[in-house]
Amino acid sequence: ESILSRIRSFEYSQKNAVLVPAAALGVGGMLLYWLRSGRKIKTIDMGDGWWGSGERRLQGKEDTSIRPFKIETSDKEIEDLHQRLDRFRFTPHVEGAAFHYGFNSSYLRKVVAYWRNQFDWCKQVEVLNRYPHFHTTIEGIDIHFIHVKPPYVPHGRAVQPLLMVHGWPGSFYEFYKIIPLLTEPAKHGLNEGDVVFEVICPSIPGYGFSEAPHQEGFDSIATARIFHKLMNRLGFKKYYVQGGDWGSRITTNMAQMLPQSVKGLHLNLVFIARQGLGRLICTMLGAYVPWLVGFSREDARRFYPFMQKNVYDVLRESGYLHIQATKPDTAGCGLNDSPVGLAAYILEKFSTWTDKSFLHKDDGGLESKYSLDELLTNVMIYWVTSSIVSSMRYYKENFSKDPDLSAHDRVGVYVPTGIAAFPQEIVHVPRVWAKDVYKNIITYSYMPRGGHFAAFEEPKLLAQDIMQFVQKVEQL
């Protein structure tokens, strides 16, 4: 009996040796699953909206048709533009001021002369119509987008849908140089694995050929929801998204709203507004021991001297923002009435946001990176659609709800993320700070050159980075 008792005791202890760890493992697994589930559940509420004129119609479903659209012009439209350009009232610039006071009026004379006598809007309309344009009605307003499919897909290659979103004062036209690189990479010397894209570029509502919202409150959340609906309407369940400027905020919101639909998020600008004692200490220490706070040498080079690059330069370049975030319609009236004023207001951003040193050049360095035809085509998209005021309102709608654009930082982005950090971008966000919001950074690239309008200025660099990012995501 003593022997049998010992055997039973041994068997019991052996069972415990198996059961206890197994139970602990099971409880731990359940806890981990619960934590991970909790993390996934924390998303931005998709909600719903109505931005059409008047009250939402309760009867009848929304027209979900996708309608082909073509940009057109007329002799009357061009004649009106020419008459306004002929009435341009010149203001002499301050001698030696270059672009320090804003757009140099002597160089503006040259731009206006080219616009009036050499720029061919009819020809540029043909360029714009090179890609297929569409309209569809979502939440009461017509959404404009271009949808470009690859003309040829090599055997074995998967076509990845990619939504690309512009910002202000840009437009869908910013992506015209990068689209062929993404849809026909081999033809342009880009052979990044098996990645080929079909590209969808919508116009933000109130910009260009997308109808302006008729109701108050249209912000980046509403835009993200509409663009998800657009992609769903086009038949896509999962897709990649890419953006800079407002496009960065919109696509980030898309990843926070429906992470199950976003295969990957690629950005060429990151909004990180978190402040606090810890961030202040990091900033101070980073100037002397960058490695201690997680900064690379390149981070330190781009980030310091701190006051110059993150305070003085930002203040100098953000005067427009304060106007547009408070009283956009006041300044907008003049810009909507004067093509010269509109061009000066928009093109000044394509100078200093492309390269800060262009501030010291009499021509703003504009023609060193872009052609006047390209620059004026973007201006014309705002002019012929009378959309400058509604585009400026987007600042008020977003900043009035979230003055430092930090509200959404509390919702982490867990979808695979790629960041292309261009050296001439208005602000630099080190990877270690970006990780506060973007929890799953797959690639973070210090781009060798380029500024704010990456797709317009350095399309090949940006295309390569997008492709390398997507290739890594597809291999996960």
C-alpha positions in Angstrom: 0.0 0.0 0.0 2.9 2.3 0.8 4.4 1.7 -2.6 1.1 2.1 -4.4 0.5 5.4 -2.5 3.9 6.7 -3.6 3.2 5.7 -7.2 -0.1 7.5 -7.2 1.6 10.6 -5.6 4.2 10.5 -8.3 1.6 10.2 -11.1 -0.3 13.1 -9.5 2.8 15.3 -9.4 3.6 14.4 -13.0 0.1 15.4 -14.1 0.6 18.7 -12.2 3.9 19.2 -13.9 2.1 19.1 -17.2 -1.3 20.6 -16.3 0.0 23.7 -14.4 2.2 25.0 -17.1 -0.4 24.1 -19.7 -3.0 26.0 -17.7 -0.7 28.9 -17.2 0.1 28.9 -20.9 -3.6 28.8 -21.8 -4.4 31.7 -19.4 -1.4 33.6 -20.7 -2.5 33.0 -24.3 -6.0 34.2 -23.5 -4.7 37.3 -21.8 -2.4 38.0 -24.8 -5.3 37.5 -27.2 -7.4 39.8 -25.1 -4.7 42.4 -25.1 -4.2 42.1 -28.8 -7.9 42.2 -29.5 -8.2 45.2 -27.3 -5.5 46.9 -29.4 -7.3 46.1 -32.6 -10.6 47.3 -31.3 -9.2 50.8 -30.7 -10.1 52.5 -33.9 -11.6 55.7 -35.1 -15.3 55.4 -35.5 -16.3 55.4 -39.1 -19.6 57.2 -38.6 -21.5 58.7 -41.5 -22.2 62.1 -43.0 -24.1 64.2 -45.5 -22.4 67.1 -47.3 -24.9 67.8 -50.0 -27.0 71.0 -50.3 -30.0 71.0 -47.9 -31.2 68.2 -45.7 -30.3 64.6 -46.4 -33.0 62.8 -48.5 -34.5 60.0 -46.4 -36.2 58.3 -49.4 -34.3 56.6 -52.1 -30.7 55.3 -52.1 -27.7 57.3 -53.1 -26.6 57.0 -56.8 -23.6 54.7 -56.6 -22.8 54.8 -60.3 -19.3 55.6 -61.5 -19.5 58.1 -64.3 -16.7 58.8 -66.8 -15.6 62.5 -66.7 -13.6 64.6 -69.0 -12.0 68.0 -68.3 -13.1 70.6 -70.9 -12.4 74.2 -71.6 -13.8 76.9 -73.8 -12.8 80.0 -75.7 -14.9 82.0 -73.2 -13.0 80.6 -70.2 -9.6 81.4 -71.8 -10.7 84.9 -72.9 -11.8 85.7 -69.4 -8.5 84.6 -68.0 -6.5 86.6 -70.6 -8.6 89.8 -69.8 -7.8 89.4 -66.1 -4.1 88.8 -66.8 -4.0 91.9 -68.9 -5.3 94.0 -66.0 -2.5 92.8 -63.7 -1.5 95.7 -61.4 2.3 95.5 -60.8 3.8 96.3 -57.4 7.5 97.0 -57.4 9.5 94.6 -55.2 11.9 95.6 -52.5 15.4 95.6 -54.1 17.4 92.5 -53.2 14.5 91.0 -51.3 14.4 87.8 -53.5 11.5 85.7 -51.9 11.9 87.0 -48.3 8.8 89.1 -48.6 6.9 86.4 -50.4 6.6 86.0 -54.2 9.0 88.4 -55.9 6.9 90.7 -58.0 9.5 91.2 -60.8 9.6 87.4 -61.3 5.8 87.3 -61.1 5.8 89.7 -64.2 7.7 87.0 -66.1 5.3 84.3 -65.0 2.2 86.3 -65.9 3.7 87.1 -69.3 4.4 83.5 -70.0 0.9 82.6 -68.8 -0.7 85.2 -71.0 1.3 84.7 -74.2 2.8 81.1 -74.2 0.9 78.8 -71.8 -1.5 76.7 -73.8 -4.4 75.6 -71.5 -6.0 73.6 -74.3 -2.9 71.5 -74.6 -2.6 71.0 -70.9 -6.3 69.9 -70.8 -5.2 67.1 -73.2 -2.4 66.2 -70.9 -4.8 66.0 -67.9 -7.2 63.8 -69.9 -4.4 61.4 -70.6 -5.6 59.3 -67.7 -9.2 58.1 -67.2 -11.3 60.5 -65.0 -14.5 59.6 -63.1 -17.1 61.1 -60.9 -19.2 59.3 -58.3 -21.6 60.6 -55.6 -20.7 59.9 -52.0 -22.5 61.4 -49.0 -24.3 63.9 -51.2 -21.3 65.3 -53.1 -19.6 64.4 -56.4 -16.1 62.9 -55.9 -13.6 63.2 -58.7 -10.8 60.7 -59.2 -8.5 59.2 -61.8 -8.1 55.5 -62.0 -5.1 54.1 -63.9 -4.6 50.4 -64.5 -1.3 48.9 -65.8 -1.5 48.3 -69.6 0.4 45.1 -69.2 0.9 42.7 -66.3 3.7 40.2 -66.6 2.9 36.6 -65.8 3.0 35.9 -62.0 2.8 39.5 -60.9 0.0 40.6 -58.6 -1.5 44.0 -59.2 -1.8 46.0 -56.0 -4.4 48.8 -55.7 -2.9 52.0 -54.4 -4.8 55.1 -53.3 -2.7 58.3 -53.5 -4.0 61.4 -51.8 -2.7 65.0 -52.4 -2.7 68.0 -50.1 -2.8 71.8 -50.3 -2.0 73.7 -52.6 -1.5 70.6 -54.7 -3.9 68.4 -56.7 -4.3 65.0 -58.3 -2.0 66.4 -61.0 0.9 66.1 -58.6 0.9 62.3 -59.3 1.1 62.5 -63.1 4.8 61.9 -63.2 4.8 59.0 -60.7 1.8 57.1 -62.1 3.6 55.6 -65.1 6.5 54.5 -62.8 4.0 52.6 -60.6 1.8 51.1 -63.3 4.7 50.3 -65.7 7.8 49.9 -63.5 9.8 47.7 -65.9 9.4 50.2 -68.7 11.0 52.9 -66.6 13.9 50.9 -65.2 12.1 50.0 -61.9 12.0 46.3 -61.4 11.2 45.9 -57.7 10.3 42.2 -57.4 6.8 41.5 -58.4 5.1 44.8 -57.5 2.8 46.5 -60.0 0.1 49.0 -59.1 -3.2 50.2 -60.3 -3.4 53.8 -59.0 -6.5 55.7 -57.8 -6.0 59.5 -57.2 -9.1 61.3 -55.8 -9.5 65.0 -55.4 -10.2 66.0 -51.8 -13.8 67.4 -51.7 -13.5 71.1 -52.2 -10.4 70.7 -54.3 -10.4 70.8 -58.1 -13.1 68.8 -59.7 -14.5 67.3 -56.5 -17.6 69.1 -55.3 -17.2 71.3 -52.2 -19.0 70.3 -49.0 -22.1 72.4 -48.5 -22.3 71.7 -44.7 -19.9 72.7 -41.8 -17.6 70.2 -40.3 -16.0 68.4 -43.2 -12.6 67.3 -41.9 -10.0 64.6 -42.5 -12.2 61.9 -40.8 -15.0 62.6 -43.2 -12.6 62.5 -46.1 -11.1 59.2 -44.9 -14.6 57.7 -44.7 -15.5 58.9 -48.2 -12.3 57.5 -49.6 -12.9 54.1 -48.0 -16.4 54.1 -49.5 -14.8 55.0 -52.9 -12.4 52.1 -52.8 -15.1 49.8 -51.7 -17.3 51.0 -54.6 -14.5 50.3 -57.0 -14.5 46.7 -55.7 -11.4 46.7 -53.5 -11.6 45.1 -50.1 -7.9 45.6 -49.2 -5.5 48.2 -50.6 -2.5 50.3 -50.0 -2.7 54.1 -49.3 -0.1 56.8 -49.7 -0.1 60.5 -48.9 1.8 63.7 -48.0 0.5 67.0 -46.6 -3.2 66.6 -45.9 -3.0 63.3 -47.7 -0.8 62.0 -44.9 -3.4 62.9 -42.3 -6.3 61.5 -44.4 -4.5 58.1 -45.1 -3.4 57.8 -41.5 -7.1 58.3 -40.5 -8.0 55.6 -43.0 -5.6 53.2 -41.3 -7.0 54.1 -37.9 -10.6 53.8 -39.1 -10.5 50.5 -41.0 -7.2 48.8 -40.4 -8.5 45.5 -41.8 -8.9 47.2 -45.2 -5.5 49.0 -45.3 -2.7 46.5 -46.3 -0.1 49.2 -45.9 0.3 52.9 -45.3 3.1 54.9 -47.0 3.8 58.5 -46.0 6.1 61.3 -47.1 5.1 63.6 -44.3 4.3 62.6 -40.6 2.2 64.7 -38.3 3.3 64.2 -34.7 2.2 66.9 -32.3 2.7 65.3 -28.9 4.4 67.6 -26.4 5.5 67.2 -22.8 8.4 67.2 -20.4 9.8 63.9 -21.9 9.8 65.3 -25.4 11.5 68.5 -24.2 14.2 66.5 -22.4 14.8 64.4 -25.6 15.1 67.6 -27.7 17.7 69.0 -25.3 19.7 65.9 -24.9 19.5 65.0 -28.6 21.6 68.1 -29.5 24.6 66.6 -27.6 24.0 62.9 -27.3 21.5 62.0 -30.0 22.2 58.2 -29.6 20.9 58.4 -26.0 17.4 59.5 -27.1 17.2 57.2 -30.2 18.2 59.8 -32.8 20.5 58.8 -35.7 23.2 61.1 -36.9 21.0 62.0 -39.9 18.1 62.8 -37.5 20.4 65.2 -35.6 21.6 66.8 -38.8 18.1 67.5 -40.0 16.7 68.5 -36.6 19.2 70.9 -35.3 19.7 73.8 -34.6 16.3 73.2 -33.1 15.0 76.8 -32.8 16.0 77.7 -36.4 14.5 74.6 -38.1 11.5 73.9 -35.8 10.5 77.3 -34.7 11.7 80.2 -36.9 11.4 78.4 -40.2 8.0 77.0 -39.3 6.7 80.3 -38.2 7.9 82.0 -41.4 6.3 79.3 -43.6 3.0 79.0 -41.7 1.4 82.5 -42.0 -1.1 81.2 -44.6 -2.1 78.5 -42.1 -3.4 80.9 -39.5 -5.5 82.7 -42.0 -6.9 79.6 -43.5 -7.6 78.0 -40.1 -9.6 81.1 -38.9 -11.0 83.3 -41.7 -10.4 81.4 -45.0 -13.3 83.1 -47.0 -11.9 86.6 -46.5 -8.6 86.1 -48.2 -10.1 83.5 -50.5 -12.4 86.1 -52.1 -9.5 88.0 -53.6 -7.7 84.9 -54.7 -10.8 83.5 -56.4 -11.2 86.8 -58.3 -7.6 87.4 -59.4 -5.6 84.7 -61.3 -2.3 86.6 -60.6 -3.0 86.7 -56.9 -3.9 83.0 -57.0 -0.7 82.1 -58.8 1.5 84.1 -56.4 -0.2 82.6 -53.3 0.1 79.0 -54.6 3.5 79.1 -56.4 5.2 80.7 -53.4 4.7 77.4 -51.6 6.2 75.5 -54.5 9.4 77.6 -53.9 10.2 77.4 -50.3 8.5 74.1 -49.5 10.6 72.5 -52.2 13.9 73.9 -50.9 14.3 76.4 -48.0 17.3 77.9 -49.7 15.2 79.1 -52.6 14.1 81.9 -50.3 17.3 83.7 -51.4 16.7 83.4 -55.2 15.0 86.1 -57.2 13.0 83.5 -59.1 12.3 81.4 -56.0 14.2 78.5 -57.7 10.9 77.4 -59.2 12.1 76.6 -62.7 15.0 74.5 -61.3 12.6 71.8 -60.2 9.5 72.3 -62.3 8.4 73.8 -65.6 6.1 76.8 -65.8 3.6 74.6 -67.7 3.5 72.2 -64.8 3.2 74.9 -62.2 0.5 76.8 -64.0 -1.5 73.7 -64.8 -1.8 73.1 -61.1 -2.9 76.7 -60.6 -5.4 76.4 -63.4 -7.1 73.4 -61.7 -7.9 75.8 -58.8 -8.8 78.7 -61.2 -11.2 77.0 -63.6 -13.0 75.2 -60.7 -13.2 78.2 -58.4 -12.0 75.9 -55.6 -9.4 78.0 -53.8 -11.9 79.1 -51.1 -13.3 75.7 -50.4 -9.8 74.2 -50.3 -8.7 76.8 -47.8 -11.8 76.0 -45.6 -10.3 72.5 -45.0 -7.9 74.1 -42.6 -10.6 75.7 -40.5 -12.7 72.5 -40.4 -9.7 70.5 -39.1 -8.0 73.0 -36.8 -11.2 74.3 -35.2 -11.8 70.8 -33.9 -8.2 69.9 -33.2 -5.9 73.0 -32.9 -2.6 71.1 -32.7 -3.7 68.1 -34.8 -2.9 65.7 -32.0 -6.4 64.2 -31.2 -5.9 61.2 -33.4 -2.4 60.5 -32.0 -4.0 58.6 -29.2 -5.2 56.0 -31.7 -2.2 53.9 -32.7 -1.6 52.9 -36.3 -0.9 49.2 -36.4 -1.0 48.5 -40.1 2.4 48.2 -41.8 3.8 51.6 -42.3 6.5 53.0 -44.6 7.9 56.6 -44.1 10.0 58.4 -46.7 11.7 61.4 -44.9 12.7 64.0 -47.5 15.5 66.4 -46.4 13.7 69.6 -47.4 10.4 68.8 -45.8 9.1 71.6 -43.6 9.6 69.5 -40.4 11.6 66.4 -39.7 10.2 63.6 -37.5 12.7 61.0 -36.3 11.7 57.4 -36.5 11.8 57.1 -32.7 9.1 59.8 -32.4 7.1 58.5 -35.3 6.8 55.2 -33.4 4.6 56.9 -30.8 1.8 56.7 -33.3 2.9 54.4 -36.1 3.5 51.1 -34.2 4.5 49.0 -37.1 7.1 50.8 -39.1 8.4 48.5 -41.8 10.6 51.0 -43.7 11.9 54.4 -42.7 14.0 56.0 -45.5 16.2 59.1 -45.3 15.7 60.3 -48.8 18.8 61.8 -50.5 17.0 64.9 -51.8 13.6 66.4 -52.3 11.0 68.4 -50.3 7.3 68.7 -49.6 5.9 67.9 -53.1 7.7 64.6 -53.4 5.7 62.9 -56.1 5.8 66.1 -58.3 9.5 66.8 -57.7 11.2 63.4 -57.2 8.8 60.9 -58.6 11.4 58.1 -59.2 12.8 58.3 -55.6 9.3 58.2 -54.2 8.2 55.3 -56.5 11.2 53.2 -55.5 10.5 53.7 -51.9 6.8 52.8 -52.2 7.8 49.7 -54.2 10.4 48.6 -51.7 7.9 49.1 -48.8 5.1 47.1 -50.5 7.5 44.3 -51.5 8.5 43.9 -47.8 4.9 44.0 -46.7 3.9 41.3 -49.2 6.7 39.1 -47.9 5.5 39.3 -44.3 
